[in-house]
Amino acid sequence: MVARPLALAGVCLAHLATGAIYQYHDLALHNQKLLYRESGMYAPHDAPAAARRGGANTSFIKLADLRFTRALDEACFPAVPSAKPPSDPACSRQDGAVQIAVLEHTRLSAIGASRNGTRYYCCDDAAAAAGACGGGSAAAAAAARGALIVEGEGAADVAVHTLKVPFDHGSELSDAEGGIFHVNKTGMYIVLFANCNPTNGRLLLNGHTEWVNPYGYLPGEYYHAMPFYFTLAIIYVVLAFLWYGLSCLTYRHLHAVHLWASAVLLLGMVETAAKYHDFSEWNLTGMRNSGAVTWGLVFGVTKRALSRVLVLLTAMGYGTVRPTLGEDLRRALMLAATYWVVCVVGEQLQATPARETDVAGQAIESDIAALLIMVSALVDAAFYAWTFHSLSWVLAHLKTKARPRPELTSLYRRFVGVLIVGGVFSFAWAIFGVVQTTGDRRDVHWELDWAVVAVWEVLYLYLLIAVCVLLRPRMDGATSFGYSAVEMAERDTNQLMGDHDEELEYGGRQLSGDDEFAVAEETAFRKGKMAD
């Protein structure tokens, strides 16, 4: 049951494995359409210090290996030579033209013109009639017919290359025609393809573009993520070594919650190692490793989903006051599965674009991403509400027990404090993330993109460390977040009802008829919930 969704995710996410060398294989550029790709670029004098020492001290976008060909439609050009092609301009046998624009993202507003509430990007009949071509003059509009509209503030900073596309063969951009754009100012840059000439019809793009920073191929917005994931991977390895070593020494006293914590640690190690390998190879070769991209994303989302389940199980008192969870565990796993699906789809949309973005249609994808963020927030809210509700019941149960455990109550209260700190910080950072990724702020502060995700990773690590410290097993059979069945037997021998099974207290196996103490504990807990 687990292998199937992971395999499906691998198929769906494999296409994200692109890189700073972007390949094009018959990419369709329809008439009157604009497609663009963006990436953060450092100027040589602004590059990170570590990169400037080891890099080539140059930054450029190479467009030389691009070839545009017309997709000849059979409806326009029938197999019978004597047949007369239709009068559609797209069926014209005249040579066409295509524009390639290189600009900073802050200058994107210079592409197109707004007239009477309508945004025009190509100078066609409608744009000319609205006065959106050539500044509104008739002569300039006639000269600009079938071209990309560039006007307003920042228009002078937009480098536009126009290529003729002959009817019978393709057109290729060469170095002499401006195929290499040197980056002298740090910023988020865009390469835009515009098919505005009505005689072009549908064009096919082949070749590749190269985006090279002073330190390598890694886009500027991801540079600082590479050392971050390397450091995080080392921390996970150290934590795993300590946790697994302690677990081996106390393997007789482990319960199911310890196994959940072990699984989350393992997922964290694999995720951070895969992401560091992805960024490192991307920076060196310009191409992303499809396996590292896919498994880093899948293991990362799975880690976050299971982390939520681990916190929820701990809040329910699994292994401390409740030996089994029954239907509650199934509901928790269903909620985690919902979170997993939403996050996989959301990260697929937010990952580095594997395709060009339609200037006029980008709002649709933004709406989908916003919807997924809303669904993810609702699932998180359900986790938080369920977690604190469970904690309140556990604390109430501990206070009303015939045998109060003040040390256990104190630890649960500390756990509540950990969750409150994490919850407040999560809320504050979520607001910052929304502000950072919306509007024009991302265009100006794109170097902080990596930090939005990085701080979430640190928060997950903080909660995991806190749970592991509270859950840590001990040589005497107790855990600092549980109670020792042996100790309870010694202190309360007169109150025990029959033989006591230590494994049962920690959720190690299912209840049996002889486990009367565990049954009494669970029954008392459930009666307390029903009484509410």
C-alpha positions as CSV (number, residue, x, y, z in Angstrom):
1,M,0.0,0.0,0.0
2,V,2.9,2.4,0.6
3,A,4.9,1.6,-2.6
4,R,2.0,2.5,-4.9
5,P,1.7,6.2,-3.9
6,L,5.4,6.6,-3.8
7,A,5.8,5.2,-7.3
8,L,3.0,7.4,-8.5
9,A,4.7,10.4,-7.0
10,G,7.9,9.4,-8.8
11,V,6.1,9.4,-12.1
12,C,4.4,12.8,-11.5
13,L,7.5,14.6,-10.2
14,A,10.2,13.2,-12.6
15,H,9.6,16.1,-15.0
16,L,10.8,18.6,-12.4
17,A,14.3,17.4,-12.9
18,T,15.4,20.3,-15.1
19,G,18.3,22.6,-14.4
20,A,20.1,25.8,-15.2
21,I,20.7,24.3,-18.6
22,Y,17.1,24.2,-19.9
23,Q,16.3,21.9,-22.7
24,Y,13.6,22.5,-25.3
25,H,12.2,19.7,-27.5
26,D,9.5,20.9,-29.9
27,L,8.1,23.3,-27.3
28,A,5.0,24.7,-28.9
29,L,4.8,28.5,-29.0
30,H,1.3,29.4,-30.2
31,N,0.5,32.6,-32.1
32,Q,-0.2,35.6,-29.9
33,K,1.3,33.9,-26.9
34,L,4.2,34.9,-24.6
35,L,6.2,32.3,-22.6
36,Y,8.9,33.1,-20.1
37,R,11.3,31.5,-17.6
38,E,12.9,33.3,-14.6
39,S,15.9,32.6,-12.4
40,G,18.0,34.5,-9.8
41,M,21.3,35.8,-11.2
42,Y,24.2,37.3,-9.3
43,A,26.5,39.9,-10.8
44,P,30.2,39.0,-10.4
45,H,30.8,41.7,-7.8
46,D,27.7,40.7,-5.8
47,A,28.1,36.9,-5.8
48,P,28.4,35.1,-2.4
49,A,32.0,35.3,-1.0
50,A,32.5,31.5,-1.1
51,A,31.4,31.4,-4.7
52,R,33.5,34.4,-5.8
53,R,36.7,32.6,-4.6
54,G,36.1,29.4,-6.5
55,G,34.0,30.5,-9.4
56,A,34.8,31.8,-12.9
57,N,33.9,35.4,-11.9
58,T,31.4,35.7,-14.8
59,S,27.6,35.7,-15.0
60,F,25.6,35.3,-18.2
61,I,22.6,33.9,-19.9
62,K,23.4,32.1,-23.1
63,L,20.6,31.9,-25.8
64,A,22.8,30.9,-28.7
65,D,21.5,27.3,-29.1
66,L,17.9,28.1,-29.9
67,R,16.1,27.2,-33.1
68,F,12.6,28.2,-34.1
69,T,10.7,26.4,-36.9
70,R,7.2,26.8,-38.2
71,A,4.8,24.0,-37.6
72,L,3.2,23.7,-41.0
73,D,-0.5,22.8,-40.6
74,E,-1.9,20.4,-43.1
75,A,-5.1,22.5,-43.2
76,C,-3.0,25.5,-44.4
77,F,-0.7,23.6,-46.7
78,P,-2.4,20.5,-48.2
79,A,-0.5,17.7,-49.8
80,V,-1.8,18.6,-53.2
81,P,0.4,21.4,-54.5
82,S,-2.3,22.9,-56.7
83,A,-4.6,23.4,-53.7
84,K,-5.0,27.0,-52.7
85,P,-4.2,27.6,-49.0
86,P,-6.9,29.4,-46.9
87,S,-6.8,33.1,-46.4
88,D,-6.0,32.8,-42.7
89,P,-2.8,34.9,-41.9
90,A,-1.3,31.9,-40.1
91,C,-1.4,30.1,-43.4
92,S,0.7,32.7,-45.1
93,R,3.8,31.6,-47.0
94,Q,5.6,34.8,-46.0
95,D,8.6,34.9,-43.7
96,G,7.7,35.5,-40.1
97,A,9.5,36.8,-37.0
98,V,9.8,36.0,-33.3
99,Q,11.0,38.1,-30.4
100,I,13.2,37.1,-27.5
101,A,13.4,39.5,-24.6
102,V,15.9,39.4,-21.7
103,L,15.0,41.6,-18.7
104,E,14.9,41.9,-14.9
105,H,11.7,40.7,-13.3
106,T,11.2,44.2,-11.9
107,R,10.9,45.4,-15.6
108,L,8.2,42.9,-16.5
109,S,5.5,45.6,-16.3
110,A,7.2,47.2,-19.4
111,I,6.0,44.2,-21.4
112,G,2.6,45.0,-22.9
113,A,0.3,48.0,-22.6
114,S,-3.0,48.6,-20.9
115,R,-5.8,50.5,-22.7
116,N,-9.3,50.8,-21.4
117,G,-8.9,48.0,-18.9
118,T,-7.4,45.6,-21.4
119,R,-3.8,44.4,-21.4
120,Y,-2.3,44.0,-24.9
121,Y,1.0,42.2,-25.3
122,C,1.2,41.9,-29.1
123,C,0.7,44.6,-31.6
124,D,-2.3,43.2,-33.6
125,D,-5.3,44.9,-35.1
126,A,-7.1,45.2,-31.8
127,A,-4.1,46.7,-30.0
128,A,-3.4,49.1,-32.9
129,A,-7.1,50.3,-32.8
130,A,-6.8,50.8,-29.0
131,G,-3.6,52.9,-29.5
132,A,-1.4,50.4,-27.6
133,C,1.2,50.1,-30.4
134,G,4.2,52.4,-30.9
135,G,3.0,54.9,-28.4
136,G,-0.3,55.6,-30.2
137,S,1.0,57.2,-33.4
138,A,-0.2,55.6,-36.6
139,A,3.2,55.4,-38.2
140,A,4.8,53.8,-35.2
141,A,1.8,51.4,-34.9
142,A,2.3,50.3,-38.5
143,A,6.0,49.7,-38.0
144,A,5.4,47.7,-34.8
145,R,2.6,45.5,-36.3
146,G,3.2,41.9,-35.4
147,A,5.8,42.7,-32.7
148,L,6.0,42.5,-29.0
149,I,4.8,45.7,-27.2
150,V,7.4,47.2,-24.9
151,E,6.6,50.6,-23.4
152,G,6.5,52.5,-20.1
153,E,9.0,52.7,-17.2
154,G,11.9,50.3,-17.6
155,A,11.4,49.8,-21.4
156,A,14.9,51.0,-22.1
157,D,16.3,48.2,-19.9
158,V,14.6,45.5,-21.9
159,A,16.9,43.8,-24.4
160,V,14.7,42.5,-27.3
161,H,16.2,40.3,-30.1
162,T,14.1,39.9,-33.2
163,L,14.7,36.8,-35.4
164,K,13.3,36.2,-38.8
165,V,11.6,32.9,-39.3
166,P,11.7,31.9,-43.0
167,F,8.7,30.0,-44.4
168,D,10.7,27.0,-45.6
169,H,13.3,26.5,-42.8
170,G,14.0,27.4,-39.2
171,S,15.8,30.4,-37.7
172,E,18.6,30.1,-35.2
173,L,20.0,32.7,-32.8
174,S,23.8,33.0,-33.0
175,D,26.3,34.7,-30.7
176,A,26.7,37.5,-33.2
177,E,23.0,38.4,-32.9
178,G,23.2,38.8,-29.1
179,G,23.0,35.2,-28.1
180,I,24.9,35.8,-24.8
181,F,23.5,38.3,-22.3
182,H,26.0,39.3,-19.6
183,V,24.6,40.0,-16.2
184,N,26.1,43.1,-14.6
185,K,23.4,43.7,-12.0
186,T,22.1,41.2,-9.4
187,G,18.4,40.4,-9.7
188,M,15.7,38.0,-10.8
189,Y,16.0,37.7,-14.6
190,I,13.5,36.6,-17.3
191,V,13.9,35.2,-20.8
192,L,10.7,35.7,-22.7
193,F,9.6,34.3,-26.0
194,A,7.0,36.2,-28.0
195,N,5.2,34.8,-31.0
196,C,3.3,38.0,-32.1
197,N,3.6,37.9,-35.9
198,P,0.3,36.6,-37.3
199,T,2.1,35.0,-40.3
200,N,4.1,32.7,-38.0
201,G,1.3,30.4,-37.1
202,R,2.5,27.9,-34.5
203,L,6.3,27.8,-33.8
204,L,8.3,24.9,-32.4
205,L,11.3,25.7,-30.2
206,N,14.3,23.4,-29.9
207,G,17.7,23.7,-28.3
208,H,18.6,25.0,-24.8
209,T,19.5,28.0,-22.7
210,E,22.3,28.3,-20.1
211,W,22.0,30.4,-17.0
212,V,25.5,30.6,-15.4
213,N,26.3,32.3,-12.1
214,P,29.8,33.1,-10.9
215,Y,29.9,30.0,-8.7
216,G,28.1,27.6,-11.1
217,Y,24.8,26.7,-12.6
218,L,22.7,26.8,-9.4
219,P,20.0,29.6,-9.5
220,G,20.8,32.4,-7.2
221,E,17.6,31.9,-5.1
222,Y,18.8,28.4,-4.2
223,Y,22.5,29.0,-3.6
224,H,22.3,29.3,0.2
225,A,20.0,26.3,0.5
226,M,23.0,24.0,-0.6
227,P,25.1,24.6,2.6
228,F,22.0,24.7,4.7
229,Y,20.9,21.2,3.7
230,F,24.4,19.9,4.1
231,T,24.5,21.2,7.7
232,L,21.0,19.8,8.4
233,A,22.0,16.4,7.0
234,I,24.9,16.3,9.5
235,I,22.6,17.2,12.4
236,Y,20.2,14.5,11.4
237,V,23.0,11.9,11.2
238,V,24.3,12.9,14.7
239,L,20.7,12.7,16.2
240,A,20.1,9.4,14.5
241,F,23.3,8.0,15.8
242,L,22.4,9.0,19.4
243,W,18.8,7.9,19.1
244,Y,19.4,4.5,17.5
245,G,22.3,3.8,19.8
246,L,20.1,4.5,22.8
247,S,17.4,2.4,21.3
248,C,19.7,-0.5,20.9
249,L,20.8,-0.3,24.5
250,T,17.2,-0.2,25.7
251,Y,15.5,-2.3,23.0
252,R,13.6,-4.4,25.6
253,H,11.8,-1.3,26.8
254,L,10.8,0.3,23.5
255,H,7.2,0.9,22.5
256,A,5.5,1.9,19.2
257,V,6.0,5.7,19.7
258,H,9.8,5.1,19.7
259,L,9.5,3.4,16.3
260,W,7.6,6.4,15.0
261,A,10.3,8.8,16.1
262,S,12.9,6.5,14.5
263,A,11.1,6.6,11.2
264,V,10.9,10.4,11.2
265,L,14.6,10.6,11.9
266,L,15.4,8.2,9.0
267,L,13.2,10.2,6.7
268,G,14.9,13.4,7.7
269,M,18.3,11.9,7.0
270,V,17.3,10.7,3.5
271,E,15.5,13.9,2.6
272,T,18.3,16.3,3.6
273,A,21.0,14.1,2.0
274,A,19.0,13.9,-1.3
275,K,18.4,17.6,-1.4
276,Y,22.0,18.5,-0.8
277,H,23.1,16.0,-3.5
278,D,20.5,17.5,-5.9
279,F,21.7,21.1,-5.3
280,S,25.4,20.1,-5.5
281,E,25.0,18.2,-8.8
282,W,22.8,21.0,-10.2
283,N,25.5,23.6,-9.4
284,L,28.3,21.5,-11.0
285,T,26.6,20.2,-14.2
286,G,23.6,22.5,-14.7
287,M,21.2,19.4,-14.8
288,R,19.2,18.1,-11.9
289,N,19.2,14.5,-10.8
290,S,15.7,13.2,-11.3
291,G,16.1,10.6,-8.5
292,A,17.4,13.1,-5.9
293,V,14.6,15.6,-6.8
294,T,11.8,13.1,-6.6
295,W,12.9,11.3,-3.5
296,G,14.0,14.4,-1.7
297,L,10.5,15.9,-2.2
298,V,8.6,12.6,-1.5
299,F,10.6,11.8,1.7
300,G,10.4,15.4,2.8
301,V,6.6,15.5,2.6
302,T,6.4,12.1,4.2
303,K,8.6,13.3,7.1
304,R,6.4,16.3,7.7
305,A,3.2,14.2,7.6
306,L,4.6,11.5,10.0
307,S,6.0,14.3,12.3
308,R,2.5,15.6,12.7
309,V,1.2,12.1,13.5
310,L,4.1,11.6,16.0
311,V,3.2,14.8,17.9
312,L,-0.5,13.8,17.8
313,L,0.2,10.3,19.2
314,T,2.3,11.8,21.9
315,A,-0.4,14.2,22.8
316,M,-2.9,11.4,23.0
317,G,-0.8,9.7,25.6
318,Y,0.0,6.7,23.4
319,G,2.3,4.5,25.5
320,T,1.7,6.4,28.7
321,V,-1.9,6.5,29.6
322,R,-3.3,4.7,26.5
323,P,-1.8,1.4,25.4
324,T,-3.8,1.4,22.1
325,L,-5.5,4.1,20.1
326,G,-8.0,2.0,18.0
327,E,-9.9,4.2,15.5
328,D,-8.0,7.3,16.6
329,L,-4.8,6.0,14.9
330,R,-6.7,5.3,11.7
331,R,-8.2,8.8,11.7
332,A,-4.8,10.3,12.3
333,L,-3.3,8.4,9.4
334,M,-6.1,9.5,7.1
335,L,-5.5,13.1,8.0
336,A,-1.8,12.7,7.4
337,A,-2.5,11.1,4.0
338,T,-4.6,14.1,3.1
339,Y,-1.8,16.4,4.1
340,W,0.7,14.3,2.1
341,V,-1.3,14.5,-1.2
342,V,-2.0,18.3,-0.9
343,C,1.7,19.0,-0.1
344,V,3.1,16.8,-3.0
345,V,0.9,18.6,-5.5
346,G,1.6,22.0,-3.9
347,E,5.4,21.5,-4.0
348,Q,5.2,20.4,-7.6
349,L,3.7,23.7,-8.5
350,Q,6.1,25.7,-6.4
351,A,9.2,23.9,-7.4
352,T,11.6,25.4,-10.0
353,P,9.6,25.7,-13.2
354,A,10.1,22.8,-15.5
355,R,8.3,24.7,-18.3
356,E,7.8,28.2,-19.5
357,T,5.0,30.3,-17.9
358,D,2.3,31.9,-19.9
359,V,2.3,35.7,-19.1
360,A,-1.4,36.0,-19.7
361,G,-2.3,32.7,-17.9
362,Q,-0.1,32.8,-14.9
363,A,-3.0,33.8,-12.6
364,I,-4.6,30.4,-13.0
365,E,-1.6,28.6,-11.6
366,S,-1.4,31.1,-8.8
367,D,-5.0,30.5,-7.9
368,I,-4.4,26.7,-7.8
369,A,-1.4,27.2,-5.6
370,A,-3.4,29.5,-3.3
371,L,-6.2,26.9,-3.0
372,L,-3.7,24.2,-2.1
373,I,-2.1,26.4,0.6
374,M,-5.6,27.0,2.0
375,V,-6.3,23.3,2.1
376,S,-3.0,22.6,3.7
377,A,-3.6,25.3,6.3
378,L,-7.0,23.7,7.2
379,V,-5.4,20.2,7.6
380,D,-2.7,21.8,9.8
381,A,-5.5,23.5,11.9
382,A,-7.2,20.2,12.3
383,F,-3.9,18.7,13.6
384,Y,-3.4,21.5,16.0
385,A,-6.9,21.4,17.3
386,W,-6.8,17.7,17.8
387,T,-3.4,17.8,19.4
388,F,-4.4,20.4,22.1
389,H,-7.7,18.8,22.7
390,S,-6.0,15.4,23.3
391,L,-3.5,17.1,25.6
392,S,-6.2,18.7,27.7
393,W,-7.9,15.3,28.1
394,V,-4.6,13.6,29.1
395,L,-3.8,16.2,31.7
396,A,-7.3,16.0,33.1
397,H,-7.0,12.2,33.2
398,L,-3.7,12.4,35.1
399,K,-5.3,14.7,37.7
400,T,-8.2,12.4,38.3
401,K,-6.3,9.1,38.5
402,A,-6.4,7.2,41.7
403,R,-2.6,7.0,41.5
404,P,-1.5,10.6,40.5
405,R,1.9,10.9,38.7
406,P,3.1,14.5,39.2
407,E,6.3,13.9,37.3
408,L,4.3,12.7,34.2
409,T,1.9,15.7,34.5
410,S,4.9,18.0,34.7
411,L,6.4,16.5,31.5
412,Y,3.1,16.9,29.6
413,R,2.9,20.5,30.7
414,R,6.4,21.0,29.3
415,F,5.3,19.4,26.1
416,V,2.4,21.8,25.9
417,G,4.9,24.7,26.3
418,V,7.0,23.3,23.4
419,L,3.9,23.1,21.2
420,I,2.8,26.6,22.1
421,V,6.2,28.1,21.2
422,G,6.2,26.1,18.0
423,G,2.6,27.1,17.2
424,V,3.2,30.9,17.8
425,F,6.4,30.8,15.7
426,S,4.7,28.9,13.0
427,F,1.9,31.4,12.8
428,A,4.3,34.3,12.7
429,W,6.5,32.7,10.1
430,A,3.5,31.7,7.9
431,I,2.6,35.4,7.7
432,F,6.1,36.3,6.7
433,G,6.1,33.5,4.1
434,V,2.9,34.8,2.5
435,V,4.2,38.4,2.5
436,Q,7.6,37.2,1.0
437,T,6.1,35.2,-1.8
438,T,3.3,37.6,-3.0
439,G,3.4,40.9,-4.8
440,D,6.6,42.6,-5.8
441,R,8.5,41.7,-2.6
442,R,9.8,38.4,-4.0
443,D,11.1,40.3,-7.0
444,V,13.2,42.5,-4.8
445,H,14.1,40.1,-2.0
446,W,14.3,36.8,-4.0
447,E,17.6,35.9,-2.1
448,L,15.4,35.2,1.0
449,D,13.3,32.5,-0.8
450,W,15.4,29.7,0.5
451,A,15.0,31.0,4.1
452,V,11.2,30.6,4.0
453,V,11.5,26.8,3.6
454,A,14.7,26.6,5.7
455,V,13.1,28.0,8.8
456,W,10.2,25.5,8.5
457,E,12.8,22.7,8.4
458,V,14.4,24.1,11.6
459,L,11.0,24.2,13.3
460,Y,10.4,20.5,12.4
461,L,13.8,19.6,13.8
462,Y,13.1,21.6,17.0
463,L,9.8,19.7,17.6
464,L,11.4,16.3,16.7
465,I,14.3,17.0,19.2
466,A,11.8,18.0,21.9
467,V,9.7,14.8,21.4
468,C,12.8,12.6,21.3
469,V,14.1,14.1,24.6
470,L,10.7,13.5,26.3
471,L,10.3,10.1,24.8
472,R,13.9,8.9,25.3
473,P,14.0,5.3,26.6
474,R,16.0,4.4,29.7
475,M,17.9,1.4,30.9
476,D,15.5,0.9,33.9
477,G,12.6,0.4,31.6
478,A,11.1,3.9,32.0
479,T,10.9,6.7,29.6
480,S,10.9,10.3,30.6
481,F,7.7,10.7,28.8
482,G,6.1,7.6,30.1
483,Y,5.8,5.6,33.2
484,S,7.5,2.4,34.3
485,A,5.2,-0.6,34.7
486,V,7.7,-2.2,37.0
487,E,7.9,0.9,39.2
488,M,4.1,1.1,39.3
489,A,4.0,-2.5,40.3
490,E,6.4,-2.0,43.1
491,R,4.7,1.1,44.5
492,D,1.1,0.0,44.0
493,T,1.2,-3.7,44.3
494,N,-2.0,-3.7,46.4
495,Q,-3.9,-1.8,43.7
496,L,-2.9,-3.9,40.7
497,M,-5.6,-6.3,39.4
498,G,-3.7,-9.4,38.4
499,D,-0.5,-9.8,36.5
500,H,0.9,-6.8,34.6
501,D,2.3,-6.8,31.1
502,E,5.0,-4.2,30.6
503,E,4.9,-4.4,26.8
504,L,1.2,-3.6,26.9
505,E,1.7,-0.3,28.7
506,Y,3.8,0.9,25.8
507,G,1.5,-0.2,23.0
508,G,3.8,-3.1,22.0
509,R,0.9,-5.5,21.3
510,Q,-2.8,-5.8,21.3
511,L,-4.9,-6.1,24.4
512,S,-5.7,-9.6,25.8
513,G,-8.1,-10.8,28.4
514,D,-5.4,-11.0,31.0
515,D,-4.3,-7.4,30.7
516,E,-6.9,-6.1,33.2
517,F,-4.8,-3.2,34.3
518,A,-4.3,-1.8,30.8
519,V,-8.0,-2.3,30.1
520,A,-8.9,-0.4,33.2
521,E,-6.6,2.5,32.2
522,E,-8.0,2.7,28.7
523,T,-11.6,2.3,29.9
524,A,-11.2,5.1,32.4
525,F,-9.7,7.4,29.7
526,R,-12.5,6.7,27.2
527,K,-15.2,7.2,29.9
528,G,-13.7,10.5,30.7
529,K,-14.0,11.6,27.1
530,M,-17.6,10.3,26.8
531,A,-18.6,12.2,29.9
532,D,-17.7,15.4,28.2
